[in-house]
Structure formats: C-alpha cells, structure tokens
C-alpha cells in the first residue's frame, strides 16, 4: 500500500508501526453529562503520555469534540478508530463514517481502520469484578458473602448489549469471587429494579457502561435510591477504571497485528 492511501481504502495488508499511527477513541458522549466526555478524554491523555502511538485523540457522537474536529488534526497516514463503547454495531459504524467524511472535508488522506469495541474485550470482566470487590472491601464486607450485580443498557430491538453483558457476567461468575453474580438491564428483562428487589444484600452494583453518562449515573443511581435499601452499593461504571486505557491500547494493537498478517 502506498504511504498515503485513500481514506476509504482498508482492504490491503501493510506493515504498521504504532509510532506512526493516530488512535482516536470514539464514544457516545452526552449533552447532559459533560463528565462522560471528560472521562474518555482522560483515558486518551493517559494513552498519549505513554508514547506508544504518534497521537491519541477522543471524539464524540454527542457533546464534546466531534469526529470532524478530530479529523482536522490528523497528521498520520493511518488512523485507528477505537469504539469506546460496550458493543460493536451501528454507532461504531456511524462514527467511522463521520471520521471519513471529516478527513475528506479537510483534504487529509489516511487509511481508517476500526477496532472491536472496548466493551467486548475479555478484560472488562476483570475490571468490573475489581470494582465490586473494592466497593465491598471498603465497607468491611466479604465478597464471598455478597452479590455482584452487573448492569447494562439492553435493548428490545437489538441483542448486542445483552449478549455482551451476559458474556462478561458469565466470566465473573466463573471466577467464583462472589457469593452470587447477577445481570440486570435497563431496557429489557431482567430489569434492574426487579433484580434489586430480588437480591439479598449486601450487593455491589457495577455498571457495564463505557463512561459516566445518564444511564450509568442517573438510571442506576435512581434505581438504587428508589429501592430504599442501605445494603446496595453503587460502584459506578466500569468506564471510569484506569484499566480502560490498557484495553483501548490492546484493541488498537489488535488492528496493527491484523494488518500485518
């Protein structure tokens, strides 16, 4: 492949050097919760400081820096788009399209490659479990006598969120660190309020969300508050964990490896 490939050409194999690649973390973002974008930007800055890639940026579908703005600053011949989302699918594809449009609008030529979403990486289960353990340990509670509830978005239209969340929850269950591990969803059964009502405390609640947006903070927090219980502890979204930067790096490296083989 020539050094400056068209922005829509991702078919050819080439040798990629991480130090010559721009990585862009693309996330949903939020117009109501600016902290959602700020958290992803912190991960991008964390990765940038490690000096692995030529540059690292963040872009959002809603609120914050958008794909067009990120495209305007690209200086490398290859861009790896890492969906900072919990599932692959429509939104990741939409983000890639917006980035390609931005590159063309700014007269920049670059090969765009998109990784799998961070949320389907096997390391997510470990991060979620660690959050649950921390929440319980800080309160002097034993995980072996407690429940971990993982919460995901879910959807009545698409199965991807449920499938991905169940896969992560099954991994945590297999590790046998908690007395019980249960999955709850916001928009399809098993609904969060029903799972909370049917769970004996104490329980740690961990959101399988890539950032602290409305679902992770408002929906989960309100459900716990509405239960009126003092033995349910909100650990927040997994997307706030520092380990998310490592997962994003791993996703980008998978793309580099695939391009070389």
N, C-alpha and C positions, 0 to 999 in steps of 0.2 A: 504494500500500500504506500503511495506517496506520502510525504510528511504532512501535507495539508489536504486531507480528504474532505469531500463534501459533507455538510452537516447531516445529511440523511443516509450516509453510507456506513453501515455497521456490519456488512456481511463478510468482509475479508479478514483473514487472520494476520496478525502483525506482532512484532515484539514491542511490548510496552514497558517502559521504565517508570516506576511510580514517581520518581522525582520530576518527570516531565508531564505529569497528569494533573488536571484540576478535578477535585472532588467537590460535588455540590450535594449537600444534604437537603432534600426537598421534603417539606412537611405540610400538613393541612393548614396549620395556623389557626388564628381565631381573632375575630374583630372585637370580641368581648373580653378576652383574656390575653393581654399582651405578654404575660408570663409564659404563655405557650410558645411563642416565638423566641423569647429570651432564653429559655432552656435549651432549645435546639442550637441557638447561636453560641451558647456556652460550650456545647459539645463540639461544634465546628472549630471554635477557638482552641479548645483542648487538643484536637487533632492537628490543627495548623502548627501549634507550638512544638509538636513532635518532629516536624521537618521531614515527614515521610513523603509527602506529595508536594508538587510545585505550588499549589494553592488549595485552600479549602474554604468553601463558602456555604451559605444557607439561603434557601429561598422558600417562599410560602404561597400556597394557593389562596389563602385569606389572611389579610393583615400582614404587616411587616414587609420585608424586602421580597419583591416578586421575581419570577423567572426572567423577565425581560431585563431587570436591573442586574441580576447576576450574570446574564449572558453578556452584557455590555463590558464586563471587566475580564472576561476570559481571554487569556493570552497563550494558552497551550493548544496543541493540535488535537488533544484528546480530552474529553470531559466524561467523567464517570458520575452518573446521577445515582445517588443512594436514597431510595424512598425511606424517609424517616417516618414510617407508618407501620401499622401492625399487620397488614396483609398486602399481598400483591393485588393488582387488578386495575380498575378503571382510573382511580385517582393518580396512580403512578404513571399510567399511560398518558393521562391528561397533562401531567407535569412535564413529561418528556416532550410532548408536542409543543407546549408553551416555550420550553427552552430552545427547541429547534427554531421556532418562529423568531425568538429573540436574537439568536445567533445570526440568522439571515438578515433580520432588520438592521443589525449593527454591522453588517458586512464581514462577519467573522466566520472563518471556515474551521470546522472542528468535527471530529468524529465523536458522536454521542453514544455512550453505552450505559445501559441501565442495569443496576444490580437487583437482586432479590430484596424485598423489604427487610428492614432490620427486625421487624416483629415476628418473622417466621424463622429466625436464626435459633438454633438449639440453646444458645447461651441465655436467651430470655428467661427460660425456666429457672436457671440458677440465680439470676438477678432477682426475680420475683420471690423465690424462696428466701434469699438472704434478707430482703426487706421484711418479710414476715417474721423471720427469726429475730431480727433486730427489734421490731416493734414489741414482740413478746418478752424478749430478754430484758429490755429496758424497764419493763413493768414487773420483773421478777417472776415471770411465768415460764413454765416449761412447754416447749413446742410439742413434746410427746403427749401432753395433756390438753392440747389446744387444737383448734381448727384453723386452717388457712383457706380463705375464700378468695379466689381469683375472679376479677370482674372484667368483662369485655363488652364491646358495643353490641355485637349481634345484629342481625337484620332479618326481617321476614322476606326480603326479596333475594338476598344473596347469601350463600352459605359460608363464604370465605372467613369471616370473622369468627363464627362459631367453630369451624374446623381448626383454625389456627390456635384459638384459645384452648380448645379441648386437647390439642396435641401438647401444648405447653403444660397444661394442668396434669395431664397423664404422666408426663416426665417427672413432675414434682411429686406426684403420688408414689411413683415407683421408687423414689429416693427414701421414702419412709421416715421423713424427718418430723412429720406432724401426725397427730392422732387421726385427723381426718382432713382431706383436701376436697373442696367443693368448687365447682364452677358456677358463676352467676352471670347473667346477661342483662343488658338494659332494654333491648328492643325485641326480645323473643324469649321463650322459656329455655331454661329455668330463670325466671325473672329475679332480679336482685332482692326485692322486698320479700318474696316468698322464701328465698334461700336464707335470708337473715332470720326470718320468723321461724324457720325450721332447723336452725342451727343452735346447738348448745354452746354456751360460752365457756371459756374465753375464746375469742376468734380474732385473728388478724385479717384485715381486708386489703388486698393489693390490686390496684388497677392495671390491667394489661392495656395501657394507653401510652403512646409514644411521647406525650407532652402533657403538662398540666392545664388542659383546656376545660371547657364547661362540663364535659362528661366525667372527666377524672376528678374534678373538684366539686362541682355543684351536684351532679346527679348522685354520685357515690356518697358524698358527704351528707346530702339531704336525706338519703335513704337511711343512713346510719342514725342520723338525728331523729328521724321520724319513728324509728323503732323504740325510742325511749329507753334504750338499754345502756348500761355502763360497762358491759363486758365485750363490746365490739370496738376494735381499734383500727383506725384508718391509717394504713401505711403509705398512702399516696400512690401515684402512678409509677410504674417501672421506668418510664422515660426520664425520670429525674436522676436515676442512678448514674454515677460516673462510668460504670461499665458499659453504658450505651455507646460511648466513643469507641471502645475496643470492638464492639460488634459492627459499628459502621466501617471501621478500618478493615475488618475481616471481610465484609461484603464487597468493598472496593477491591481488595486483593483477589477475591474470587473472580472478579471480572478480568483483572490483569492476567491471572493464571489461565482463564478460559481463552483469552485472546492469543495466548502463546502456544496453544495445543489444538 
